Amino acid sequence: MNKAKMQYFEQEDVLHLSIADEPEANSVEISPNITAELNEAGELIGIEIINASSFIRDSILESTQGKILNLSVHS
C-alpha cells in the first residue's frame, strides 16, 4: 500500500482521500456525501467527500461543542 494522498477540488468542493494506487472497481455510499471506493477484492482504496467544506466545518463544530459541553459538566 502506498502513502495516503489527499486532493481537494475547490470548484466542485470535493475532497478525495486515496490510500492505494489501484483502480476503483466498486463504490459504496456511506452517507449522502461520503463514498467509499473499493478495489477488485472489496478493499478500501479511497474516500470521496462531496460538499467537503461544509462537512469538515460541521464535524469540527460538533466535536468542539461536545468537548466544551463535556468540560463544563466536569468542572
LUMTI-128757 format. One record per atom (N, C-alpha, C): residue number from 0; residue in one letter; atom name; x, y, z. Coordinates in Angstrom, 1 decimal, always signed. Each point is the difference from the previous one (the first is absolute). Example, Ala and Ser with C-alpha at 12.3 -4.5 7.8 and 13.67 -1.06 7.14 Angstrom:
<mardrens>
+-----+-----+------+--------+--------+--------+
!   n ! res ! atom !      X !      Y !      Z !
+-----+-----+------+--------+--------+--------+
!   0 !   A !    N !  +13.2 !   -5.7 !   +7.8 !
!   0 !   A !   CA !   -0.9 !   +1.2 !   +0.0 !
!   0 !   A !    C !   +0.9 !   +1.2 !   +0.0 !
!   1 !   S !    N !   -0.4 !   +1.1 !   -0.7 !
!   1 !   S !   CA !   +0.9 !   +1.1 !   +0.0 !
!   1 !   S !    C !   -0.8 !   +1.1 !   +0.8 !
+-----+-----+------+--------+--------+--------+
</mardrens>
This chain:
<mardrens>
+-----+-----+------+--------+--------+--------+
!   n ! res ! atom !      X !      Y !      Z !
+-----+-----+------+--------+--------+--------+
!   0 !   M !    N !   +0.8 !   -1.2 !   +0.0 !
!   0 !   M !   CA !   -0.8 !   +1.2 !   +0.0 !
!   0 !   M !    C !   +0.9 !   +1.2 !   +0.0 !
!   1 !   N !    N !   -0.4 !   +1.0 !   -0.8 !
!   1 !   N !   CA !   +0.8 !   +1.2 !   -0.1 !
!   1 !   N !    C !   -0.4 !   +1.0 !   +1.0 !
!   2 !   K !    N !   +0.7 !   +1.1 !   +0.1 !
!   2 !   K !   CA !   -0.4 !   +1.1 !   +0.9 !
!   2 !   K !    C !   -1.3 !   +0.6 !   -0.3 !
!   3 !   A !    N !   -0.8 !   +0.4 !   +1.0 !
!   3 !   A !   CA !   -1.3 !   +0.6 !   -0.3 !
!   3 !   A !    C !   +0.3 !   +1.4 !   -0.7 !
!   4 !   K !    N !   -1.0 !   +0.3 !   -0.8 !
!   4 !   K !   CA !   +0.1 !   +1.3 !   -0.7 !
!   4 !   K !    C !   -1.4 !   +0.7 !   +0.1 !
!   5 !   M !    N !   +0.1 !   +1.3 !   +0.1 !
!   5 !   M !   CA !   -1.3 !   +0.7 !   +0.1 !
!   5 !   M !    C !   +0.0 !   +1.1 !   -1.1 !
!   6 !   Q !    N !   -1.1 !   +0.1 !   -0.7 !
!   6 !   Q !   CA !   -0.2 !   +1.0 !   -1.0 !
!   6 !   Q !    C !   -1.3 !   +0.8 !   +0.3 !
!   7 !   Y !    N !   +0.0 !   +1.3 !   -0.1 !
!   7 !   Y !   CA !   -1.2 !   +0.8 !   +0.2 !
!   7 !   Y !    C !   -0.3 !   +0.7 !   -1.3 !
!   8 !   F !    N !   -1.2 !   -0.2 !   -0.6 !
!   8 !   F !   CA !   -0.4 !   +0.6 !   -1.2 !
!   8 !   F !    C !   -1.0 !   +1.2 !   +0.4 !
!   9 !   E !    N !   +0.6 !   +1.2 !   +0.0 !
!   9 !   E !   CA !   -0.7 !   +1.2 !   +0.5 !
!   9 !   E !    C !   -1.3 !   +0.3 !   -0.7 !
!  10 !   Q !    N !   +0.1 !   -0.1 !   -1.4 !
!  10 !   Q !   CA !   -1.2 !   +0.4 !   -0.8 !
!  10 !   Q !    C !   -1.2 !   -0.9 !   +0.4 !
!  11 !   E !    N !   +0.3 !   -1.3 !   +0.2 !
!  11 !   E !   CA !   -1.1 !   -1.0 !   +0.3 !
!  11 !   E !    C !   -0.2 !   -0.2 !   +1.4 !
!  12 !   D !    N !   +0.9 !   +0.5 !   +0.9 !
!  12 !   D !   CA !   -0.1 !   -0.1 !   +1.5 !
!  12 !   D !    C !   +0.0 !   -1.5 !   +0.3 !
!  13 !   V !    N !   +1.0 !   -0.7 !   -0.6 !
!  13 !   V !   CA !   +0.1 !   -1.5 !   +0.2 !
!  13 !   V !    C !   +1.4 !   -0.3 !   +0.6 !
!  14 !   L !    N !   +0.0 !   -0.7 !   +1.1 !
!  14 !   L !   CA !   +1.3 !   -0.5 !   +0.6 !
!  14 !   L !    C !   +0.2 !   -1.5 !   -0.3 !
!  15 !   H !    N !   +1.1 !   -0.3 !   -0.6 !
!  15 !   H !   CA !   +0.2 !   -1.4 !   -0.4 !
!  15 !   H !    C !   +1.3 !   -0.5 !   +0.8 !
!  16 !   L !    N !   -0.2 !   -1.1 !   +0.8 !
!  16 !   L !   CA !   +1.0 !   -0.6 !   +0.7 !
!  16 !   L !    C !   +0.3 !   -1.3 !   -0.6 !
!  17 !   S !    N !   +1.3 !   -0.2 !   -0.4 !
!  17 !   S !   CA !   +0.4 !   -1.2 !   -0.7 !
!  17 !   S !    C !   +1.0 !   -0.8 !   +0.9 !
!  18 !   I !    N !   -0.3 !   -1.2 !   +0.3 !
!  18 !   I !   CA !   +1.0 !   -0.8 !   +0.8 !
!  18 !   I !    C !   +0.7 !   -1.1 !   -0.7 !
!  19 !   A !    N !   -0.4 !   -0.2 !   -1.3 !
!  19 !   A !   CA !   +0.7 !   -1.0 !   -0.8 !
!  19 !   A !    C !   -0.1 !   +0.4 !   -1.5 !
!  20 !   D !    N !   +1.1 !   -0.2 !   -0.7 !
!  20 !   D !   CA !   +0.0 !   +0.3 !   -1.5 !
!  20 !   D !    C !   -0.5 !   -1.2 !   -0.8 !
!  21 !   E !    N !   -1.3 !   -0.3 !   +0.2 !
!  21 !   E !   CA !   -0.6 !   -1.1 !   -0.7 !
!  21 !   E !    C !   -1.3 !   +0.5 !   -0.7 !
!  22 !   P !    N !   -0.4 !   -0.7 !   -1.1 !
!  22 !   P !   CA !   -1.2 !   +0.5 !   -0.6 !
!  22 !   P !    C !   -1.2 !   -0.3 !   +0.8 !
!  23 !   E !    N !   -1.0 !   +0.9 !   -0.1 !
!  23 !   E !   CA !   -1.2 !   -0.2 !   +0.8 !
!  23 !   E !    C !   -0.9 !   -1.0 !   -0.8 !
!  24 !   A !    N !   -0.5 !   -1.0 !   +0.7 !
!  24 !   A !   CA !   -0.9 !   -1.0 !   -0.6 !
!  24 !   A !    C !   -1.4 !   +0.2 !   +0.5 !
!  25 !   N !    N !   -0.2 !   +0.6 !   +1.1 !
!  25 !   N !   CA !   -1.3 !   +0.2 !   +0.6 !
!  25 !   N !    C !   +0.0 !   +1.1 !   +1.0 !
!  26 !   S !    N !   -1.2 !   +0.5 !   +0.4 !
!  26 !   S !   CA !   +0.0 !   +1.0 !   +1.0 !
!  26 !   S !    C !   -1.3 !   -0.2 !   +0.8 !
!  27 !   V !    N !   +0.1 !   +0.5 !   +1.3 !
!  27 !   V !   CA !   -1.2 !   -0.2 !   +0.9 !
!  27 !   V !    C !   -0.2 !   +1.4 !   +0.6 !
!  28 !   E !    N !   -1.3 !   +0.4 !   +0.0 !
!  28 !   E !   CA !   -0.4 !   +1.3 !   +0.6 !
!  28 !   E !    C !   -0.1 !   -0.3 !   +1.5 !
!  29 !   I !    N !   +0.8 !   +0.7 !   +0.8 !
!  29 !   I !   CA !   +0.0 !   -0.1 !   +1.4 !
!  29 !   I !    C !   -1.0 !   +0.9 !   +0.6 !
!  30 !   S !    N !   -0.1 !   +1.2 !   -0.5 !
!  30 !   S !   CA !   -1.0 !   +1.0 !   +0.4 !
!  30 !   S !    C !   -0.3 !   +0.8 !   -1.3 !
!  31 !   P !    N !   -1.0 !   +0.9 !   +0.1 !
!  31 !   P !   CA !   -0.3 !   +0.7 !   -1.3 !
!  31 !   P !    C !   +1.2 !   +0.8 !   -0.6 !
!  32 !   N !    N !   +1.0 !   +0.4 !   +0.7 !
!  32 !   N !   CA !   +1.1 !   +0.7 !   -0.6 !
!  32 !   N !    C !   +1.3 !   -0.8 !   +0.1 !
!  33 !   I !    N !   +0.0 !   -1.2 !   +0.5 !
!  33 !   I !   CA !   +1.3 !   -0.7 !   +0.1 !
!  33 !   I !    C !   -0.1 !   -1.4 !   -0.7 !
!  34 !   T !    N !   +1.0 !   -0.2 !   -0.9 !
!  34 !   T !   CA !   +0.0 !   -1.3 !   -0.8 !
!  34 !   T !    C !   +1.3 !   -0.7 !   +0.3 !
!  35 !   A !    N !   +0.0 !   -1.2 !   +0.3 !
!  35 !   A !   CA !   +1.2 !   -0.9 !   +0.1 !
!  35 !   A !    C !   +0.3 !   -0.6 !   -1.3 !
!  36 !   E !    N !   +1.2 !   +0.1 !   -0.5 !
!  36 !   E !   CA !   +0.4 !   -0.6 !   -1.2 !
!  36 !   E !    C !   +0.7 !   -1.3 !   +0.3 !
!  37 !   L !    N !   -0.3 !   -1.1 !   -0.8 !
!  37 !   L !   CA !   +0.5 !   -1.3 !   +0.3 !
!  37 !   L !    C !   +0.8 !   -0.6 !   -1.2 !
!  38 !   N !    N !   +1.0 !   -0.8 !   +0.2 !
!  38 !   N !   CA !   +0.7 !   -0.7 !   -1.1 !
!  38 !   N !    C !   -0.8 !   -1.3 !   -0.3 !
!  39 !   E !    N !   +0.6 !   -0.8 !   -0.9 !
!  39 !   E !   CA !   -0.6 !   -1.3 !   -0.5 !
!  39 !   E !    C !   -0.3 !   -0.9 !   +1.2 !
!  40 !   A !    N !   +0.9 !   +0.0 !   +1.0 !
!  40 !   A !   CA !   -0.1 !   -0.9 !   +1.2 !
!  40 !   A !    C !   -1.0 !   +0.5 !   +1.0 !
!  41 !   G !    N !   -0.6 !   +1.2 !   -0.2 !
!  41 !   G !   CA !   -0.9 !   +0.6 !   +0.9 !
!  41 !   G !    C !   +0.6 !   +0.7 !   +1.1 !
!  42 !   E !    N !   +1.3 !   +0.3 !   -0.1 !
!  42 !   E !   CA !   +0.8 !   +0.8 !   +1.0 !
!  42 !   E !    C !   -0.1 !   +1.5 !   -0.3 !
!  43 !   L !    N !   +0.0 !   +0.7 !   +1.1 !
!  43 !   L !   CA !   -0.1 !   +1.5 !   -0.1 !
!  43 !   L !    C !   +1.3 !   +0.5 !   -0.6 !
!  44 !   I !    N !   -0.2 !   +0.8 !   -1.0 !
!  44 !   I !   CA !   +1.2 !   +0.7 !   -0.7 !
!  44 !   I !    C !   -0.2 !   +1.5 !   +0.0 !
!  45 !   G !    N !   -1.1 !   +0.5 !   +0.4 !
!  45 !   G !   CA !   -0.2 !   +1.5 !   +0.0 !
!  45 !   G !    C !   -1.4 !   +0.4 !   +0.6 !
!  46 !   I !    N !   -0.1 !   +1.3 !   +0.3 !
!  46 !   I !   CA !   -1.2 !   +0.5 !   +0.5 !
!  46 !   I !    C !   -0.2 !   +1.4 !   -0.7 !
!  47 !   E !    N !   -1.2 !   +0.2 !   -0.4 !
!  47 !   E !   CA !   -0.4 !   +1.3 !   -0.7 !
!  47 !   E !    C !   -1.0 !   +0.7 !   +0.9 !
!  48 !   I !    N !   +0.2 !   +1.3 !   +0.3 !
!  48 !   I !   CA !   -0.9 !   +0.7 !   +0.8 !
!  48 !   I !    C !   -0.5 !   +1.2 !   -0.9 !
!  49 !   I !    N !   -1.3 !   +0.0 !   -0.3 !
!  49 !   I !   CA !   -0.7 !   +1.1 !   -0.7 !
!  49 !   I !    C !   -0.4 !   +1.0 !   +0.9 !
!  50 !   N !    N !   +0.0 !   +1.3 !   -0.4 !
!  50 !   N !   CA !   -0.3 !   +1.1 !   +0.9 !
!  50 !   N !    C !   +1.0 !   +0.0 !   +1.2 !
!  51 !   A !    N !   +1.2 !   -0.2 !   -0.3 !
!  51 !   A !   CA !   +1.0 !   -0.3 !   +1.0 !
!  51 !   A !    C !   +0.2 !   +1.2 !   +1.0 !
!  52 !   S !    N !   +0.0 !   +1.2 !   -0.5 !
!  52 !   S !   CA !   +0.2 !   +1.2 !   +1.0 !
!  52 !   S !    C !   -1.1 !   +0.0 !   +1.0 !
!  53 !   S !    N !   -1.3 !   -0.2 !   -0.3 !
!  53 !   S !   CA !   -1.1 !   -0.1 !   +0.9 !
!  53 !   S !    C !   +0.2 !   -1.2 !   +1.0 !
!  54 !   F !    N !   +0.3 !   -1.1 !   -0.6 !
!  54 !   F !   CA !   +0.2 !   -1.2 !   +0.8 !
!  54 !   F !    C !   +1.0 !   +0.1 !   +1.1 !
!  55 !   I !    N !   +1.2 !   +0.5 !   -0.4 !
!  55 !   I !   CA !   +1.1 !   +0.2 !   +0.9 !
!  55 !   I !    C !   -0.3 !   +1.1 !   +1.0 !
!  56 !   R !    N !   -0.6 !   +1.1 !   -0.4 !
!  56 !   R !   CA !   -0.4 !   +1.0 !   +0.9 !
!  56 !   R !    C !   -0.9 !   -0.5 !   +1.1 !
!  57 !   D !    N !   -1.1 !   -0.7 !   -0.5 !
!  57 !   D !   CA !   -1.0 !   -0.5 !   +0.9 !
!  57 !   D !    C !   +0.6 !   -1.1 !   +1.0 !
!  58 !   S !    N !   +0.9 !   -0.8 !   -0.5 !
!  58 !   S !   CA !   +0.6 !   -1.1 !   +0.8 !
!  58 !   S !    C !   +0.9 !   +0.7 !   +1.1 !
!  59 !   I !    N !   +0.7 !   +1.0 !   -0.4 !
!  59 !   I !   CA !   +0.9 !   +0.7 !   +1.0 !
!  59 !   I !    C !   -0.9 !   +0.7 !   +1.1 !
!  60 !   L !    N !   -1.1 !   +0.6 !   -0.5 !
!  60 !   L !   CA !   -0.9 !   +0.7 !   +1.0 !
!  60 !   L !    C !   -0.6 !   -0.9 !   +0.9 !
!  61 !   E !    N !   -0.5 !   -1.2 !   -0.5 !
!  61 !   E !   CA !   -0.6 !   -1.0 !   +0.9 !
!  61 !   E !    C !   +1.0 !   -0.5 !   +1.0 !
!  62 !   S !    N !   +1.2 !   -0.3 !   -0.4 !
!  62 !   S !   CA !   +1.0 !   -0.6 !   +0.8 !
!  62 !   S !    C !   +0.4 !   +1.1 !   +1.1 !
!  63 !   T !    N !   +0.2 !   +1.2 !   -0.4 !
!  63 !   T !   CA !   +0.4 !   +1.1 !   +0.9 !
!  63 !   T !    C !   -1.1 !   +0.2 !   +1.0 !
!  64 !   Q !    N !   -1.3 !   +0.1 !   -0.4 !
!  64 !   Q !   CA !   -1.1 !   +0.3 !   +0.9 !
!  64 !   Q !    C !   -0.1 !   -1.2 !   +1.0 !
!  65 !   G !    N !   +0.2 !   -1.2 !   -0.5 !
!  65 !   G !   CA !   -0.1 !   -1.2 !   +0.9 !
!  65 !   G !    C !   +1.1 !   +0.1 !   +1.1 !
!  66 !   K !    N !   +1.2 !   +0.4 !   -0.4 !
!  66 !   K !   CA !   +1.1 !   +0.1 !   +1.0 !
!  66 !   K !    C !   -0.3 !   +1.1 !   +1.0 !
!  67 !   I !    N !   -0.5 !   +1.1 !   -0.5 !
!  67 !   I !   CA !   -0.3 !   +1.1 !   +0.9 !
!  67 !   I !    C !   -1.1 !   -0.4 !   +1.0 !
!  68 !   L !    N !   -1.0 !   -0.6 !   -0.5 !
!  68 !   L !   CA !   -1.1 !   -0.4 !   +0.9 !
!  68 !   L !    C !   +0.5 !   -1.1 !   +1.0 !
!  69 !   N !    N !   +0.8 !   -0.9 !   -0.4 !
!  69 !   N !   CA !   +0.6 !   -1.0 !   +0.9 !
!  69 !   N !    C !   +0.9 !   +0.6 !   +1.0 !
!  70 !   L !    N !   +0.7 !   +1.1 !   -0.3 !
!  70 !   L !   CA !   +0.9 !   +0.6 !   +0.9 !
!  70 !   L !    C !   -0.8 !   +0.8 !   +1.0 !
!  71 !   S !    N !   -1.1 !   +0.7 !   -0.4 !
!  71 !   S !   CA !   -0.8 !   +0.7 !   +0.9 !
!  71 !   S !    C !   -0.8 !   -0.8 !   +1.0 !
!  72 !   V !    N !   -0.3 !   -1.3 !   -0.4 !
!  72 !   V !   CA !   -0.7 !   -0.9 !   +0.9 !
!  72 !   V !    C !   +0.9 !   -0.5 !   +1.1 !
!  73 !   H !    N !   +1.3 !   -0.2 !   -0.3 !
!  73 !   H !   CA !   +0.9 !   -0.5 !   +0.9 !
!  73 !   H !    C !   +0.7 !   +1.1 !   +0.8 !
!  74 !   S !    N !   -0.3 !   +1.3 !   -0.2 !
!  74 !   S !   CA !   +0.7 !   +1.1 !   +0.7 !
!  74 !   S !    C !   -0.7 !   +0.2 !   +1.4 !
+-----+-----+------+--------+--------+--------+
</mardrens>
